[in-house]
Amino acid sequence: MQRNEQIFPIEGAFLINRLLWLACSVFVIAISYRFFNFRIQSQSQSKQKNKPAKYVEIIPFRHFSVFANGFKYNFSSFKSQFKLEVISLFKHIPFMVMLLLWIFIFAIELKDNILYGPYGIRFLPTTGSIIEEIRAMKFALLLLVFYAAEIIGRERTSNIQALIYSTPVKNAVLWGAKCLTLTVLVLVLVTANITIGISVQLFNGYDVIEFSKYISLYYYSAFPFFLFIILIVFIQNLANNKYLGMMLSMIVVFAFSFGSKLGIEHFLLRFAAVPDLQFSYFNDFGHYAKAFNWYMLYWLGFAIILSVLTIGMWQSSLQLTFLDRLKSLPKSLYQSKYVVIIALVIWVSSGAFIYQQTNVIGKYQNKQEALNWNINYEKKYKAFDKLPQPTIKAIKTQVDLFANEARYTVKGSYVLKNETNERIKRLWITLHKAVNEFEIKIPNAISKPIDEEFNQQFIDLKTALNPGAELKMDFFINVIRSGFMNFDTENSVVANGTYIELEKFVPHFGYNANLEIDDVRLRKKEGLPVYQIPNSADRKYHLIDLESTISTNADQQIVTVGKLEKSWKANNRNYFHYKTEVPINFMFALSSAKYQIKTENYKGLALNVYYQQGHEYNIQTMFNAMKDALDYGNANFGTYPLKHFTLAEIPHYKGAATAYPGVVFNAERINYLTDYSNPNLVNQSYAITAHEVAHQWWANMLASADTMGYA
């Protein structure tokens, strides 16, 4: 109330502080006024007059043979020009001031973002968390725009362009020297960031410095800026006025960098832009790493074409106008025709591959298309939402993970039961939009065509399913999760650290009201009825029996719901067979990784922690939390029904942990890579583990109805 309604009182220590610093400011201004010389300073030539004249040796004129062609001459010219450009860059005082300011501000921001989290959490300054924070350097684009204008217009600013361009130095030499100088600027900034990161680690007593991960920033961070250098130099070269060039460069760079806010969402249309890379110790920049390589190849092909155009239209004393430079372009293109052809092949072919992966296989949708998808789904299927459907009573699955191909398949079967009071004549199969293909088989039934847009299918039973009767259904799904698709933390298939909440992607039945939009104005505009919060009329507590056989890479292990019955190797793959001991909720996720395992037996229970090697910091705390929470739950809520309990570490993309029957998947950073040594703060590793263990009673054994207020 005081914060909202009362002005901060100017009294006491606050008043003294303001008066003190105001007095200091007045004192500094007074001193500056007293000693500032308002007279125009005379030239320092008088000092030079007193110096004795130096003897200058007369050098006789000689003819020199200059061969202004060939690799040796061009390389020598390039080296000389590049040396001059770099020296002028580092002698530029504003650049050095800006670099020091960059280091100061970035160090403070990095320290605050890396070390401190919510609730007083103090993270370990790991190399992984640091490089994820320092990879993006969008502010560096402003420096590139400014210094590109300075470097491209240096000869004109000094009024020596006629002298420079009268020499036989090729345009490509000048262009290359200037681009490489700007590249040096980017490399200096990346190196400064790496130095800041290492310093933060050392000053905080963390000595696990992973140089190979830091070095990767010269690719993941610097290479996109190298492409932007070529674009900015191209734009700057087009404008005869460097300030006009700066303005045009700023507009273009802003449009590409923030294209998603301007409606330019597809990465094929946003120069050198890539999805936001997320780092995990399981797989580095795993999900988007391959896609990043393809996007860089795609834009490199385009950048090579821009380079040829820039060199062909390079400013010189012979080409005074933009039209003159355009006339000289065909000759330059012809001379570089093979380079242009190769660049075009790279650009077009990589673009076609990215389009195939993104739009065709990945079913790409921009924001408006995704919104229209939801609207059209409701318009098409809302009328059938009262169609009675069976209940799933048992599931048996064969899951095959192909981590190197970023995909997985599921072959399975359901035991379905009619728990309604009506005869069921038509089954309505619905699958998540992320499923690429599926097939449903039911004996003695007629399958209708699949609606591929919405992943829906109706199946008519030749013999209706009576109340209380059961039916078997077989299914197959194929899911591709490459880096060309939007990253889904609940459906991630990566080289190491796969995590899939599988219950969301296997077949479901009936209408999905959660896909409806809730925007009042948009619903009215689209002619949709007033939105109502989904309120299931089904009050029954459905449980399932689950049996799963899961295969993965030969160096990985699987964690999922149920008791591990057996594991074996075959065809250079690892297989794991899990089966539930008691009926469970319709909840079953899995993870696959190169796990280390620690096991303890506690009061007849097998407690397991699956973790990434090197992440042992808080494991004993988690064991203590499991024991305490199990003891409390058994004493106050009821007997824990299983003979095992497992924690499995997964990448830290989002959230802290998710509880399933008998297993909790917890995120790496907040649970495993955090310093909880301060006894005055809450140990979140302990608290999160205890909280998730409690879900074994609250949600797994007893859950609220799926209605208003459900959480």
Residue pairs with C-beta under 8 A, 6 or more apart in sequence:
8 14
10 18
67 73
68 168
69 168
74 170
74 172
74 173
77 169
77 170
77 173
78 173
78 176
78 177
81 169
81 173
81 174
81 177
82 176
82 177
82 180
82 181
85 151
85 154
85 177
85 178
85 181
86 181
86 184
88 154
89 95
89 147
89 151
89 181
89 184
89 185
90 96
92 150
95 147
95 185
98 143
99 188
99 189
99 192
102 139
102 189
102 192
103 192
103 195
103 196
106 134
106 192
106 193
106 196
107 196
107 199
107 200
110 130
110 133
110 134
110 196
110 197
110 200
111 200
113 133
114 123
114 125
114 129
114 130
114 133
114 200
115 122
115 123
115 125
115 200
115 204
116 122
116 123
117 123
117 670
117 674
119 681
119 682
119 684
120 678
120 681
120 682
121 670
121 674
121 681
121 684
122 674
122 675
122 676
122 678
122 681
123 129
123 669
123 670
123 673
123 674
123 675
124 206
124 617
124 673
124 674
124 675
125 200
125 201
125 204
125 206
126 206
126 208
126 281
126 673
127 197
127 201
127 208
127 209
127 210
127 213
127 214
128 210
128 213
128 279
128 280
128 281
128 284
129 279
129 669
129 673
130 197
130 200
130 201
131 197
131 213
131 214
131 216
131 217
131 279
132 277
132 278
132 279
134 193
134 194
134 196
134 197
134 217
134 221
135 217
135 220
135 221
135 277
135 279
136 221
136 276
137 189
137 190
137 193
137 221
137 225
138 257
140 186
140 189
140 225
141 225
141 228
141 253
141 257
142 250
143 185
143 189
144 182
144 185
144 186
144 225
144 228
144 229
144 232
145 232
145 246
145 249
145 250
145 253
146 246
147 182
147 185
148 178
148 182
148 229
148 232
148 233
148 236
148 245
148 249
149 236
149 242
149 243
149 245
149 246
149 249
150 157
150 242
151 178
151 181
151 182
152 178
152 233
152 236
152 237
152 242
152 245
152 315
153 236
153 242
153 245
155 161
155 164
155 165
156 242
156 315
157 242
161 315
161 316
161 317
162 317
164 174
165 316
165 317
165 318
166 317
171 311
171 312
171 314
171 316
172 311
174 314
175 233
175 307
175 310
175 311
175 314
178 233
179 229
179 230
179 233
179 307
182 229
182 232
182 233
183 222
183 226
183 229
186 222
186 225
186 226
186 229
187 218
187 222
190 217
190 218
190 221
190 222
193 217
193 221
194 214
194 217
197 214
198 209
198 214
201 207
201 208
201 209
202 209
213 284
216 284
216 285
220 277
220 285
220 292
223 296
224 272
224 273
224 274
224 296
225 272
227 271
227 272
227 296
227 299
227 300
227 303
228 253
228 271
228 272
230 303
230 306
230 307
230 310
231 252
231 253
231 271
231 272
231 303
231 306
232 249
232 253
233 310
234 306
234 307
234 309
234 310
235 245
235 248
235 249
235 252
236 242
236 245
236 246
236 248
236 249
237 245
237 310
237 313
237 314
237 315
238 245
238 248
238 313
238 322
239 245
239 248
240 315
240 322
255 262
255 264
256 264
256 270
256 271
256 272
256 273
257 273
259 265
259 269
259 270
259 273
260 270
264 270
265 366
265 367
266 358
266 364
266 366
267 273
267 274
267 275
267 295
267 354
267 358
268 298
268 351
268 354
268 355
268 358
271 299
271 302
272 295
272 296
272 299
273 295
274 288
274 291
274 292
274 295
274 296
275 288
275 291
275 292
275 483
275 486
275 487
276 288
277 285
277 288
277 289
277 292
278 285
278 287
278 288
278 487
278 651
278 653
279 285
280 286
280 497
280 651
280 652
280 653
280 668
281 612
281 614
281 615
281 651
281 668
281 673
282 494
282 496
282 497
282 593
282 612
282 650
282 651
282 668
283 289
283 494
283 495
283 496
283 497
283 651
285 292
286 494
286 495
286 496
286 497
286 651
287 481
287 483
287 487
287 492
287 494
288 483
288 487
289 483
290 406
290 482
290 483
291 354
291 357
291 482
291 483
291 484
292 483
294 350
294 353
294 354
294 357
294 484
295 354
297 346
297 350
298 346
298 347
298 350
298 351
298 354
300 346
301 343
301 344
301 345
301 346
301 347
301 348
301 350
302 343
302 347
304 339
304 340
304 342
304 343
304 346
305 340
305 343
305 344
305 347
308 332
308 333
308 336
308 339
308 340
308 343
309 329
309 332
309 333
311 332
311 336
312 325
312 328
312 329
312 331
312 332
312 333
312 336
313 319
313 325
313 326
313 328
313 329
313 332
314 325
315 325
318 324
319 325
319 328
333 340
354 484
357 482
357 484
358 364
358 484
358 485
361 436
361 480
361 482
361 484
362 480
362 482
362 484
362 485
363 433
363 436
364 485
365 373
371 517
371 522
373 433
373 453
373 454
374 515
374 516
374 517
375 517
375 522
375 526
375 528
376 453
376 454
377 454
377 515
378 515
378 516
378 517
378 528
379 526
379 528
380 454
381 454
381 456
381 511
382 511
382 516
384 428
384 511
385 510
385 511
385 513
387 426
387 428
387 510
387 511
388 418
388 420
388 422
388 424
389 420
389 424
389 427
389 428
389 509
389 510
390 416
390 417
390 418
390 419
390 420
390 424
390 427
390 465
390 471
390 509
391 416
391 417
391 418
391 419
391 540
391 542
392 414
392 415
392 416
392 509
392 542
392 544
392 586
393 414
393 415
393 416
393 417
393 470
393 542
393 544
393 545
394 414
394 415
394 544
394 545
394 546
395 412
395 413
395 414
395 415
395 506
395 544
395 545
395 546
395 547
395 588
396 412
396 413
396 546
396 547
396 548
397 410
397 411
397 412
397 502
397 506
397 546
397 547
397 548
397 549
397 550
398 410
398 411
398 412
398 548
398 549
398 550
399 408
399 409
399 410
399 502
399 548
399 549
399 550
399 551
399 590
400 408
400 409
400 410
400 550
400 551
401 408
401 493
401 498
401 550
401 551
401 552
401 553
401 592
402 408
402 409
402 493
403 493
403 494
403 495
403 496
403 498
403 552
403 553
403 556
403 592
404 495
404 553
406 480
406 481
406 482
406 483
406 493
406 494
407 478
407 479
407 480
407 481
407 482
407 493
408 478
408 479
408 481
408 493
408 498
408 500
409 476
409 477
409 478
409 479
410 475
410 476
410 477
410 479
410 502
410 505
410 506
411 474
411 475
411 476
412 474
412 475
412 476
412 506
413 472
413 473
413 474
413 475
414 472
414 473
414 475
414 507
415 470
415 471
415 472
416 465
416 470
416 471
416 472
416 473
417 468
417 469
417 470
417 471
418 424
418 465
418 466
418 467
418 468
418 469
418 470
418 471
419 467
419 468
419 540
419 542
420 467
421 467
422 467
423 464
423 465
423 466
423 467
424 461
424 464
424 465
425 460
425 461
425 464
425 465
426 458
426 459
426 460
426 461
427 442
427 445
427 458
427 459
427 460
427 461
427 473
427 509
428 456
428 457
428 458
428 509
428 510
428 511
429 438
429 440
429 456
429 457
429 458
429 459
429 507
429 508
429 509
430 454
430 455
430 456
430 507
430 508
430 509
430 510
430 511
430 512
431 438
431 455
431 456
431 477
431 505
431 506
431 507
431 508
432 455
432 504
432 505
433 454
433 455
434 479
434 481
434 485
434 488
434 491
434 505
435 455
435 477
435 478
435 479
435 505
436 478
436 479
436 480
437 477
437 478
438 450
438 455
438 457
438 475
438 476
438 477
438 478
438 507
439 475
439 476
440 447
440 457
440 459
440 473
440 474
440 475
440 507
441 473
441 474
441 475
442 459
442 461
442 471
442 472
442 473
442 474
443 472
444 461
444 462
444 463
445 459
445 460
445 461
445 462
446 459
446 460
446 462
447 457
447 459
448 457
448 458
448 459
448 460
449 457
450 456
450 457
451 457
461 471
465 471
473 507
475 506
475 507
477 505
477 506
477 507
479 491
479 493
479 505
481 488
481 491
481 492
481 493
487 653
489 499
489 653
489 654
489 655
490 499
490 500
490 501
490 504
491 500
491 501
491 504
491 505
492 498
492 499
492 500
492 651
492 653
493 500
494 651
496 556
496 593
496 594
497 591
497 592
497 593
497 650
497 651
498 552
498 590
498 591
498 592
498 593
499 589
499 590
499 591
499 650
499 651
499 665
500 589
500 590
500 591
501 589
501 658
502 588
502 589
502 590
503 586
503 587
503 588
503 589
513 534
514 534
516 531
516 534
517 523
517 528
517 531
518 531
520 530
520 531
523 529
523 530
523 531
533 708
535 707
535 708
536 705
536 706
536 707
538 706
539 705
541 703
542 585
542 586
543 583
543 584
543 585
544 583
544 584
544 585
544 586
545 580
545 583
546 561
546 562
546 578
546 579
546 580
546 584
546 588
547 562
547 577
547 578
547 579
547 580
548 560
548 561
548 562
548 577
548 578
548 579
548 588
548 590
549 575
549 576
549 577
549 578
550 558
550 560
550 575
550 576
550 578
550 590
550 592
551 573
551 574
551 575
551 576
552 558
552 573
552 574
552 576
552 592
553 573
553 574
553 592
554 569
554 572
554 573
554 574
555 574
555 594
556 574
556 592
556 593
556 594
556 595
557 567
557 574
557 576
557 592
557 593
557 594
557 595
557 597
557 610
558 574
558 576
558 578
558 590
558 591
558 592
559 590
559 591
559 592
559 595
559 610
559 646
559 648
559 663
559 665
560 576
560 578
560 588
560 589
560 590
560 591
560 663
561 578
561 580
561 584
561 587
561 588
561 589
561 590
561 660
561 661
561 662
561 663
562 578
562 579
562 580
562 581
562 588
562 662
563 578
563 579
563 580
563 581
563 642
563 643
563 644
563 662
564 576
564 577
564 578
565 577
565 578
565 579
566 576
566 577
567 574
567 575
567 576
567 577
568 574
568 575
569 575
580 661
581 641
581 642
581 643
582 641
582 642
584 661
584 700
585 661
585 699
585 700
585 703
587 660
587 661
587 700
588 660
589 658
589 660
589 663
589 665
591 610
591 648
591 650
591 665
593 610
593 612
593 649
593 650
594 612
594 613
595 610
595 611
595 612
595 648
595 649
596 610
596 611
596 612
596 613
597 608
597 609
597 610
597 611
598 608
598 609
598 611
598 619
598 623
599 606
599 607
599 608
599 609
600 607
600 623
601 607
602 626
602 627
602 630
603 630
604 643
605 630
605 640
605 642
605 643
605 644
605 645
606 643
606 644
606 645
607 623
607 626
607 627
607 644
607 645
607 646
608 644
608 645
608 646
608 647
609 619
609 622
609 623
609 646
609 647
609 648
609 649
610 646
610 647
610 648
610 649
611 619
611 647
611 649
611 672
612 649
612 668
612 672
615 649
615 668
615 672
615 673
617 672
617 673
617 674
617 675
618 671
618 672
618 674
618 676
618 685
619 672
621 676
621 683
621 685
621 686
621 689
622 647
622 666
622 671
622 685
622 686
622 689
624 686
625 685
625 686
625 687
625 689
625 690
625 693
626 645
626 647
626 689
626 690
626 693
628 690
629 689
629 690
629 693
629 694
630 640
630 645
630 693
633 640
633 693
633 694
633 696
633 697
634 640
637 697
637 698
637 701
638 697
638 701
640 696
640 697
641 701
642 661
642 662
644 662
645 662
645 663
645 693
645 696
646 662
646 663
646 664
647 663
647 664
647 666
647 689
648 663
648 664
648 665
648 666
649 665
649 666
649 667
649 668
649 671
649 672
650 665
650 666
650 667
650 668
651 667
651 668
652 667
652 668
652 669
652 670
652 673
653 667
654 667
655 667
656 666
656 667
656 670
656 671
656 684
656 688
657 664
657 665
657 666
657 667
657 671
657 688
657 689
657 691
657 692
658 664
658 665
658 666
658 692
659 692
659 693
659 695
659 696
659 699
659 700
660 700
661 696
661 700
662 696
664 689
664 692
664 693
664 695
666 672
666 688
666 689
666 692
670 684
670 685
670 688
671 684
671 685
671 688
671 689
672 685
674 684
674 685
676 683
676 684
676 685
676 686
704 710
704 711
